[in-house]
Amino acid sequence: MKTTPIYGWPYPDSADHTRTWEYWQSLALAIEPTVKANANSIAALTAKVPFAMAAGKVAIADRNPDQGGSVVVTYPAGRFTQAPVITVGTASVNSYAPAGTDGSTSTTSFIAKCYNPTTIAATGLVVHWTAVQMTSSSGPGRAEPAAETGPTVNATCHTAGCSNAGTAIPIADNPDVERVVCGVCSQTITDLAA
Ligand SMILES: [Zn+2]
């Protein structure tokens, strides 16, 4: 009998030709504990990590004092099966601008928002975002979910090589939004079809 170099699983070679089922038995008995140990390791790991995640950065146009801005961000197509928890924070070159969201209950997009509460124009605004669905059945994006009944349009990214390219993603048709951004390639989406 020889054994494989990594797990030491037994297998017959030319000198072992007088046996048959014993080889299968010894190999099966060697494989089973290895598979079991790996399954336990994977189960322990997946208990600690989210079911699905996405993250990105989205630039917001400069904002005058007491003015807010918002941009629609599409998630990677098919990433979420439940509305994820969205966490945002804003970076600015010269100011302090709090970030927020629309509390989206969508599995396909959310609206990133920021506001300039200072007395000078805020420039270089970028909202950093993380969307997390912890398990296959949970990840509510809002403490008290409400149906989103407003009008929607389909946003389609056309960036070459982007995994979202060509996929129409429904988003809220919000007139306050300055633009729509692909959450995968960060490019502005101009293909907005009703
Ligand atoms: Zn894209």
Residues whose N, C-alpha, C, O or C-beta is under 5 A from the ligand:
A	BS01	ZN	C157 T159 C162 N164 A165 C182 V184 C185
